[in-house]
Amino acid sequence: MQFRILVTLVCVAFVGPVSLAADRVERGLLVRYDFSEDDGQTIVDRGGVGKPLNLVIDRSSRVRRSGGALVVESSSSIASTEPATKIIAAVKKSNAISVEAWLKPANRSQAGPARIVSISADTSNRNLTLGQDKDLYDVRLRATGSDNNGLPSTSSPKRSLQTRLTHVVFTRDARGKALIYLDGKRVASKTVKGNFRNWDNRQRLFLANEATKDRPWLGELHRVAIYDRALTDKDVQQNFAAGSRAEAASAKERMVDANIRLFDRHVAPLFAKHCLECHDAAIKQGELDLSHKASAVAGGESGKVVVPGNASQSLLWELVSSDDMPKDRPPLSSDEKDSLRKWIDSGATWPVDAIDPAVYLNEGQAGEVWLQRLTVNEYIATVRSAVGVEIATEARQILPPDLRADGFNNTAYNLNIDLKHVEAYNKLAEIIVGRMDILEFAGRFSKSRKLSTDDTMRDHVAAMGKWLLRGPLDDQEINKYSGIATTVASAGGDFKEAIGYIVQAMLQSPRFVYRIEYQHGDGSSRPVDDYELASRISYILWGAPPDEALLRAADKGELSDRNVVESHVQRMLNDPRTMDRSQEFVSQWLNLGRLANLRPNAKTFPNWDAQLAADMQQETLAYFKEVVWTQNRPLSDLLNTQVTFATPALARHYGIKPTGKQTARYDLSKVPSRGGLLTQASVLTIGGDEASMVSRGLFVLNDLLRGTINAPPPCVNTVPPPTKTGLTQRGIAESRIADNKCGVCHTRFEPLAFGLEKFDGIGAYHETDEHGNKLRDDGEVLFPGTAKPVAYQNSAELMDLLATSERVRQSLTWKVTQFALGRPLVAEDAPIVAKIHQAAQQAGGTYADLITAIVMSDLVQRARTEAIQ
């Protein structure tokens, strides 16, 4: 079965104790690092006297600034570029020290101890380290009474460390008394004898790691300070209270954030779903435009409709609460009404300039996928890559086909598993193993051919399993698969037989047929681990598992380095599998598979046959390859590039003189009616036998302009009248647009198809229809979010308008990103998708540029977690 867990993310902006309060203790302050200001790769020392001891974040580190904190997401290097002599000299002189930190550990499993703050040379030589050892804090302090590693250490009690924002202070006075405080309370006391004259003057200051980069600490750092004296109980409590008051002072700011979230998550989707059908920039009924902030605040012909802070005096609330609006549509639910009222009463915060309804199209769907079955094509590619067996024919015969959902057949929530799948995977595993050279395959992972029950077999299973299952096995998994060998041995079987059964079991494992990721957490996002990232990258680019180079990088932990990731992406883009995957995208996006099942009316289209349908499909794939890969042009150029590839039969169908007897390349620069995806028969057949302007217009609106339209009311008759002498498809469309009930919606999409009227239901070009009516190809495009349509005189101008439209470019970004992730995009994704689009366009706007931007984005580099209660 398919598991899908829906998570509502509550993103609370924390403005905590990083702000320096006026009454915070500063006497004896040597260095202070606050992370509320973005200084790029440099962390500025903002405390103490003398020359600042600034820190530098290595560019390969995965460190970001968020909510006034420095968030360390993987093994990183944050260090001073020179010895911490400013601290060392002062502490030697005073023979006392305090280390203060506001921090939030990522988990309670970090050990070593994981270095939070360290003045050290390596793992065995240090002046000072404040670290985490699983569920406690551990401080190692070098003195004449301890060794060069600062042992014995001073530790907080077991289970004293929590994964929440914590104020941590360690002090040691001149007499040797060492104390640890957590949130203002003393939790540990110890004596560290001697003095600090043996401190090493050459050691540097590090945050979140050791100099050797093998003691990483992950979490959030909000403030770090070091003093050359021991803070008193009163000092510690005062600093803790100062942080608390800074948090309280931000209550107003958090209230604003809450109002913004209310708008983003409830009010904007409400407007998009219920209001903008009639009250956007184009339709503007009652002179009211609720799609833009400025116009919504101004109101309509009845004056202002929203009175911030007072719903009862707001016309909008009056009409909605009485169910007078939306007109001719179901009223808002009680929850929707409650959200609208709260939003107005809380000040009607409107944080965006415009509401894009497409952003909220998939509201209520999951914004993360932790369990995703391989599609049939991905399964075939995975078997081919993992064991070198071609299983395409059998897999397509035995496995149930993948069904389209939200425009693609790799949509995770639709990739179910039933009994037929289980039986198919079992049968396919037998076939695959039967075709393998088992001993040769086993030899890739171990030279041993001994059927043993010792660690040799376990090591063999672990190595083989990591390759087949795309990541390390845990002890339980190793035991399970090693147990197969034990069973075979006890039954008198040999090594080859045991390995065969183990491989067969692995090929049916959920970890093979699914892409599984860790989901537990606190509801926030996390960096994906190296193996998860390797699989994400390879299935996005290739629709196949990681190769040896990518898995090697994951083994070494190198994929936390963005430069390494980008180099692998560039390497993989040159692999033919990337082109194959991109063609799978265009095939699914345009639903080219429907051509095989298309059965036009034989009387109207007597020349139609299955081969012509196949030729149409092949034309589009060859054209996509030419534009995207051979010419390496921006994706939007797919709309107007003047070239195509056609068989002789398809060329004649298009009215073009065939060249040769095979598929040929045709220059269309002198064929103004052709050129670009929309003039290819594979796309034009979307309109059906009647070349419906509704179907074609909706395709342009939904798939190219990312526009939205509500379903017609149940009482509306959607059966179009037939064409006749004096009445064309365009005439029928214009009558619908002129109708008061229909025009509100139809004016948004039917004119988009006016430029295609000269193409019949199977893509042939005509100047007149079957009734002798003259056909036209002039019209206008109303781009979503705009008030005035843009006119065009012919289909060629329409293609150029679309190819140069920023809205079309954005839509292509959304489409490719959706396919890459295997799920519909939701409102929370929109800001990241905007960054992806910007990065891709700045790089050139090609498919390769877009895929690179997607992989390097937070949508791939990070994963949301499920909040575990």
Phi, psi and omega in degrees: 000163181261127177258136177215120184252125180269132182233129172264118183271127176252103184265096180269120179286117182265121173246094192255214192277027179279338180287134183279108179286155185296330185259021175284141181292128180233355181297130181082007182291127180260310178221150176214131179238113172253145188246016180284338179258135181273108180254024181070228181278352182257136173253116189274133173285113185250019182226170173074194181239169178081188183295129180299143175256085183280153178249154180235132176271121178299138186294342178277354183282147174263084182229135178222161177257132182205127175057036180080013181234157170262113185261116181261116190253346177201176180307121188226169177234111177232109191209156171286148182278351181222165179303149182278053185297330178302318180281312186300314181297317182293319182290321176302320183288319184274338184059029179213156182203151169222139174240126182237137179212135164262121186209165177221106179295148180287330181198179182250023181249358183287133185221181176133321349293154174292130187280122174265304175228129184213136167246103193203173177250321179197198184287349184239356182226118184208156167269320185202142170213126165259119186223176177246129175238085184060253187259022177215164175263141182229131181241124175252126186229119180283132176205170180294345178263004177230176182271182183294345179263004179079019180260147002288150185268171175248129187232150170283165182297157175300146180063016178277342181273129179238152180272056175224168180298126187225142173265115183244129178226132170242132177230151172216120184272177186296340181269357175102001182280122181248137182226150171238133178241139172236120182051046174084356183249135178287126183240348182207148180215138181201161176254126174250103188286159173094198180228185188255020183292344179269010176296140182275120183289349186267355187279144181261169178263133181232148170240137170067016176185174175260166177302327181278358176063023181240018175229057187290146171241135180246140180153198181247133172251120181258331179196139175225132179217147177231135182241156176262027175212167177272119175294141178278170175306316182296319179300313182297314180295323179294318179293323177295317179294323179298320176295318180297319180292327177297323177292318180295325181295341182267009182303320180296318180295321179293327177296319177298317178300319179297321179293323177296317179296322178300317178295310185298320189264340185232310187285312179300314176299324179297312178300315182299321184279320191249336192249323191285349175302324181248339188237057172248187186295332184273313185277305170053049178298140183064020182059025181250121177245109180263008181273340181239141184302310185298315181289326178294319178294322181292328180090197183235208184292342177265008180096197181294140181253347180232126174251101183306129179091355184211092180293323184297337180260007183260125180300323179301313180295322180300315182289322181286315183294332179271002181065019174285338176228144002288147183281134178061024177224162177301145179291165177295151175288167180297324178293319179295318178297318180298319179295317180297316180297314179300319182297313179295314182296332181273004175119359178052049177299131182232092191278355183239156178285325183214150176261124177259108183303331182297332180297330186256013185298325184254029180303135180097348178271161182290141178260017179205151178233121178252345183220115187221115179292145174294137171291170179301315179297319179293323177298315179299314180293326181291318177297316180301314182287323187282318186232001176074022180252134176270115186236016188301311184299309182295319182297318181288336177280323190266319183283141174298144181292153176277135183260149179288141172210130183055034172093353183219155179264006174256018180290119193303317186293346181260359183267074182280165172234128176236188183299327179297321177296314182302313180295322181293316180297324178295313181294318180296322179299320178296316180297315183299310181297324178297334180266352184274151165272092189300317182293322177295317179297315180297327181293343177292340188243343178196144177279344182289137172238026182269128177278089186244167176247016182263194184294339179300314178292321179298317179296321179297313179299318181297316182291316180293319180294323179298324179287311184288325185257009168065032177166165184299148175270147173273174184300321180297318178294318179299318178298318183297311183286325176294329178298332177297318178297320178299317180296317179296317180298318181293337179267005177089011180282173181248180184299314182301317180295319181296313180297321178300316179292323179296314179297318180300319178294319180294324180292344177255001182293145172306329180288342176271313185275348174243155163260112187246133178233155180289133187241344187288145180176208182247015181094351179272183177263159180221156172291136176291150180284173189298321182288320176298317180295320178301316179292319178301313182298311187291323180283333174291314183279319189246342190065030187211168184285167178299144174275182184298321182296319181289321177293324177298317178298322177294319178303321183275356182073023185280345185281001170281349178267115184298327178296321178294317179301313183296324179294324177291321178299314180297321177297316185286333177297334181275357179276137181304336181296333178293319177295318179299318180295321180294324178290330174296322177300307185293327179296319180284319180303314182269001179053048183295337180298337181294338182298329180293337182253005183285132180227079179297161179301120186295329179289322181283324185232075184292341183272001182286137171208173185297326181292323177296321177298317178296322178297321179296317179296317181293326178303312183294320179294318179293321178296316178300317179298319180296309185290313189280321187253311181292311181269347178052050183263162176303148183302325182295342178290351174298341184277341185214015178290129189271064177206154172205175180230124185218147170285166177305320181295317181290323177300314178298322178300326180275355183080023180251136178293121183298149175244110179076192185249000181240179175300132183228158177272132182238129174278123184255014183298338179253015177239082189300337181281346183241157176132111181106160186305318187292344179260008177267142186298329180301328179270319182299331179294351175301332182284354180075185184303324185271006182052050186304127176287337175294308182295314180294317180296320178293325176298312180298316181297311187280317189264343179246325183254357180051042175270167180232153178210139178281155177294149179294152177303150184302333185279352186279133175279114184263004179282118183284148175289155180284156174288160179199178178301124181088357180224109178263174174302322179294318178299320177297317180297318182295327177292324176293319181296325181284341181288133183299324182281323185268329191298328181307320181268314188293334179293344181280332188231327183297321177300340178294338181261357181302324182290354182249010186296333183284356178259129181280189187297339178243020169089007175281151186261135180218148173272336177226158178269186185293345178264002181085006178288136177287134182261153182236159175224023173267160180177207180207155179242125172258102181287135181307135178091353180255162184264330186239135177286159178250126184278152171222153186261340180202176184296326179298319178293324176300315180299320180292321178300315181291318183295330182260005182279129176295327178297319178295317179300317178298319180297319177297322175300315179297318181296311181295321179296318178300314179296319181297319183276337182075030179201154174296149178274143181244175186301324181294338179281339191305314180298324180288320178297324177299320178291321176301313182298315181298314180297318181293317181293321178296329180279344179139342176080013179279170176300316179298319178297319182291315179298320178298314180296323178296311182298323183278356183275167178294339178295336178252322184285338183234162177222138173286151179250162175267128179291117180266121182281000000 
